[in-house]
Amino acid sequence: MSGKILQVKNLRVVLDQEEIIKDLTFEVEERETLIILGPNGAGKTTLLRTLMGLHRYSGKITWHTKSISYLPPQEQFQRKGLPPLSMEEFFKFKKVSAEEIMNIISAVGLDTSLLKKRFGAVSTGQFQRMLIAWALVDKPRVLLFDEPASGIDIGGQETIYSLLHRFWQEWNLTILLVTHDLNIVWEHATNVLCLNRKNLCYGHPREVITPQTLEEIYGTGIKFYEHRHK
Amino acid sequence: MEFIFALTIGLFLGGSAGYLGTLMLSQRMALVAGPLGHLTLPGIALALIFNFDVSLGAFPFVILGIFFIWLFEMNTKLPMEALTAIVFATGVAITFLFLPEEKTVPALIGDISQIGFAATLLSVLLSLLVFFVIRRIYASMILAGISEDLAESRRINLKRYHFFYLLCIALIVALGVRIVGGLMTAALVAIPACAARNVSGNLVQYSYGGILFGSLSCLLGMVVFRFTGLPIGPLIVIASTFLFLVTVFFRK
């Protein structure tokens, strides 16, 4: 680890007079994968949006870099009823060269001919890989990713997470990722932040994820199977 | 000479209106120019009664209309189209309370008989201004249409861009009423954009197609006006519709 890239202290977010995040403190080291875990309505998306400056807040958020890319959940993307936008034009919104676009498309395992297709005309799995490519094309140091595998079948989910893991390793990325999936925590997290409006656990998954914490996050009835690599 | 002035205005204004229209169509706002055009009627009526420039009369009323729609939206949470209907119906009602009968037709369908050099120059300059502002905000507005979060996370100030966008709509409507009247301003932005959408395969073709079809509609309408003497506003709208129908056969 080579230093902190994000420090959050006593963060409080109130939306429509409802306290969504309460007194949250955590830090992210460079090259860390922090997974934010929690049930629906826990404030995970609000946290990412707040870190990107999209919500008002009290407390302190300190980024030690400006090179940050954010991808909202796929469901938030409007793909129907758009003007005839090609995938290539979508990438050009970032003012990057054609060569950079080609390179990143190949790096995410897609055929460059897809760039000529219309924005709404690619499959869900291809679209998600396109979004990862879009987020990475200008080579950010930090990637904030909200539910990267939502709406994708199990095989596709595996591909997305493997892809992210590969970029994390090869590009020295710092990743903040929102997910419901405990398997992803076991496989990819350097640290986990369990959120249900407030901080319920924070640290290395094997140290902080226990049956008790899960019960506290999700309520009763959560089965606990720890994933171990041999 | 008046015809040359009108043609110059038509080419520049039609192009800018078509370009703006492509953005409005992508934001599902193409029809907003219609009610806003109706809102200009009290201003046009005042201009015709007191003999000053119709665009000058129209502009404050469009701005006032946009302000009231925004104010009601903030305070009632009613849908924008419902509030637009309330505001434009009021505008039309007020107009017909005091607009003399002989001034009604020019107010509704446009009139180019009084265009001078100053009005032409101002219209061309303002049309160019609208073009450059829209070109500056175009990509960001399209990105916001895909995902507002994505746009805002790239430090795009959407509120400011939206303000400029609305101001451009107001300018095009105020300038457009001179040639097509308060009744048909929606046609200036909506029809060329629809025609462009039919025949374009990407965003560049679409946006510049809007300019081409907008200018061409005005040119065709004015040429027919020159030879027939029929009212110019409806001719431009019909020329625009004709081009749209042609594009239906070449749809991509």
Interface residues (C-beta under 8 A of the other chain):
Chain A: R49 M52 G53 L54 Y70 L71 P72 Q76 F77 Q78 R79 G81 L82 P83 P84 L85 S86 E88 E89 F90 K92 F93 F119
Chain B: T22 L25 S26 R28 A139 S140 I142 L143 G145 I146 S147 D149 L150 E152 S153 R197 S200 G201 N202 L203 V204 Q205 Y206 S207 K252
